Amino acid sequence: MPSVSEDKGEDAGQRFLVDLMLMRLGRWLRLLGQDVAPPKGKSDAELLLQAKEECRTIITRDKGLFLAAPGTGASCLLIRSSKISDQLSEMAEAGVALRLDPRRCTLCNGRLEEMKTSGTKRWQCSTCKKLYWEGAHWKKMDSMLQAVRSLREKNALPSDSER
């Protein structure tokens, strides 16, 4: 996947677009610091156009959309699993780091701004004003990501030198 960014270095890296089937994965990816736009339309043609105009890689489970993308010049990543932990593992294979890095709002993809507080870290979306903080839910998400990372390490193929 090509690495493209319009964000003048602040979020250098891949820009994604999730289809309607993968909105939950999109929210997780935003928690991992990824720029993940929601779809503006429902049809494959609208998604392909949005991806091309915004220089984004489509993330989909739709094989038809995946097969149509190269003919339009859009980049597309096919997710095979319906289970969120497996989807995150597939994204790790595509180069996404599996660690919490709050830079984007899980709802609107707006930039998060760290708030000056004592104690718990807090962020606020610059667009929709949603608040985020490191609470009990944070530990649960971090535990799930650790489990996915551990499973990936356990299932990693040995290198050529280890065979």
C-alpha positions, 0 to 999 in steps of 0.5 A: 500500500502506498503511503500518502498524507495531506496532513503536512507531516502531522499524521504522516502515513497511510490514509484509509477509508472504511466501507459501511461493513467495517465501521467498527474496525475504522473506530479501532484504527482511529484509536491507533492513531490512523486517519480513517474517513467514514464513507460519504456514500453507500455505493461502490462507485461513490467509495472508489471516487472518494478514495481516489479524490482523498488519496485514501486506501479503501478497507473492505470485506466486499470482494467485488469492490476490492476487484473493481478498485485497481481499474479505477486507480484506487488502492484497496485492502481486502479484510477477510475476517468478521472478528474484530481481533482478526481484522486488527491482526490483518491491519497489523500485517498491512503495517498498522502498529497495534498500540493505542495512540489517540490522535483521531476522534472515533466518531468523526475522524477529527483531530484530538487535542490533548487537554491540560489536566492534572492526573488522567490524560484527556483529549477532546475532538477539535471537530465534534468536541467529544471527550476521551480519557484513559479510564477502565475501558482504556485498559480493556482495549490495551489488553485486547491489543496485547492479546492480538500482538501476542497471538501474532508473535506466537503464530509468526513463521520462523525466519529463513535462518531458523529453519 
